Amino acid sequence: AAALTAARRGHRVVLFEREQELGGQFNLARKIPGKEEFDETLRYFEVMLAKYGVTVKLGCEADLQALRDFDAVVLATGVRPRRLELPGVEHAKVLSYPEAILNPEQVGQRVAIIGAGGIGFDVAELLTHVGQPALDREAWCAEWGVDLNVTERGGLRRPELPETPRQVYLLQRKSSKPGKGLGKSTGWVHRLSLRHRGVEALAGCEYVSIDDAGLHIRIQEESRLLEVDSVVICAGQDPVRELLEPLKQAGVAVQLIGGADEAAELDAKRAIEQGTRIAAGL
């Protein structure tokens, strides 16, 4: 958004991307059932960047040497998963949330997800869905009890609970209701969708250790072993901003946007607005 806005205003813009495709966190979000529309968001930006002549360098990680001669630099370097300090966190059954989203085939049949924020719910959705029911009208109507032929009163019928390929536990340290911080208009949908798929949400968890037997936790002083094949860490993110201070010291005008600015509860709408406003002020 920042690159496009700056280019529209007549600036010569170079966009550096470390990966081989644009998108950042969008490339994770687009894989979550129900968020397939992000494919179109990325397509839009790719088309518009080309239209306005933005130079896009894929597979190119920018460093101080590459950036020091620019008049202005916007760091949209995103986030990295926060490391959880827990005995056994290096065990082979432990995955970060990007690893689980990009390679779901590596996740076992019994899964514990540590962290029940937005990302934890997204990972649970991905791991418990078969196919893309949001794009399959018949499957969606069957799950939510919608009768398009209106043969039943009110156009409603008995919902058909979907098959789920995994047994999933969704855990959080807070004692509040899991999913409490989700969107007011959509949170209930995510909670109910996971309930349809038999996800067990546990609050007030103390994470003790991970070993061959599974994930050891404690809830209200009661110890419990979750005999899982995989543990996915969704315990927050840290901003990636290692270039910030070197650029400042080199006298380069630099600003942060998106997750690099604020990593807590990633918000695509906020990041796009922030990038647009900053670019409009250059």
C-alpha positions, -999 to +999 in steps of 0.1 A: +000+000+000+028+024+008+047+016-024+016+020-045+005+053-029+040+068-032+042+058-069+008+073-076+021+105-062+050+106-086+078+091-066+102+066-080+097+035-058+117+004-053+100-024-033+124-050-018+109-084-009+130-111+007+107-140-004+100-150-040+065-136-039+048-105-025+024-106+004+041-112+037+016-122+063-011-122+036+005-154+022-003-171+055-038-156+059-049-165+024-045-202+033-070-201+062-105-214+053-128-184+049-101-160+040-096-169+004-105-134-006-070-123+003-059-139-030-077-111-048-061-085-025-027-097-035-036-099-071-049-063-070-016-049-055+005-069-080-014-054-109-014-019-096+023-019-087+031-029-123+007-002-136+024+026-117+059+015-124+071+003-090+104-016-093+098-049-074+129-069-064+118-104-053+142-127-034+162-096-024+168-088+013+176-051+016+205-041+038+220-007+049+242-006+018+212-010-005+190+016+013+214+044+023+211+064-009+172+066-009+155+099+001+131+080+023+127+044+035+095+027+048+102-005+068+074-030+064+095-059+075+068-075+095+071-099+124+087-131+135+070-157+158+078-151+194+099-178+210+083-196+239+106-204+268+095-239+277+113-271+285+112-293+254+103-264+230+131-277+207+113-311+204+107-324+169+069-323+174+070-285+179+062-262+150+058-224+146+026-212+132+041-203+098+054-238+095+020-253+104+002-230+079+026-235+050+031-272+056+000-286+072+010-321+060+037-320+086+012-317+114+001-349+132-034-362+139-035-350+175-025-314+179-021-289+207-021-252+198-005-229+223-021-195+221-058-188+214-056-154+199-065-147+163-036-167+149-044-196+171-080-197+159-068-194+123-044-224+127-072-244+144-095-236+114-069-247+089-060-280+107-096-291+112-111-283+078-113-306+048-112-287+015-126-251+012-162-252+024-164-214+022-161-218-016-185-248-017-220-236-015-235-270-007-210-278+020-214-244+036-252-247+036-251-282+050-228-272+079-248-241+088-283-255+082-293-234+053-321-247+030-318-228-003-349-245-017-369-233+013-385-267+017-382-263+055-398-236+076-377-204+075-353-219+050-335-237+078-327-274+082-307-296+107-270-287+103-247-315+092-215-315+113-184-317+091-157-343+092-125-332+108-091-348+101-075-340+135-082-339+172-072-303+183-067-286+216-067-248+217-049-235+248-044-201+264-028-188+296-056-163+303-086-175+323-110-156+301-131-172+274-110-183+245-117-161+215-129-132+236-108-108+216-120-118+182-141-095+161-175-088+175-193-096+143-173-127+133-159-141+166-190-162+173-187-178+138-151-189+145-159-203+179-189-222+166-170-235+136-143-250+159-170-264+182-185-281+151-151-297+146-147-309+181-119-285+191-114-285+229-106-250+241-088-248+275-082-216+294-060-208+324-033-232+312+002-233+326+026-249+301+050-272+319+070-291+293+069-309+260+084-344+255+078-377+236+046-382+256+031-349+246+024-315+261+023-313+299+001-286+313-014-275+346-049-260+351-058-248+386-031-269+402-043-300+384-017-316+361-027-330+327-010-346+298-022-340+263-010-369+243-004-351+210+017-357+180+023-320+173+025-287+192+020-255+173+032-223+189+009-193+184+021-173+213+025-139+197+050-121+175+080-098+178+086-069+153+114-073+128+132-039+128+169-046+129+175-020+101+159+008+120+188+021+141+215+016+114+194+036+089+188+064+115+225+065+123+233+068+086+210+098+084+183+081+063+147+092+068+130+060+079+095+051+092+079+018+104+046+004+094+025-027+100+039-054+122+073-038+122+057-009+140+033-028+163+034-066+164+005-072+188-027-085+171-017-080+135-043-060+116-042-058+078-066-029+076-045-009+101-013-017+082-027-007+048-041+026+062-008+033+080+012+027+048-011+048+027-010+077+051+028+077+055+033+075+017+009+103+012+030+125+034+063+119+017 
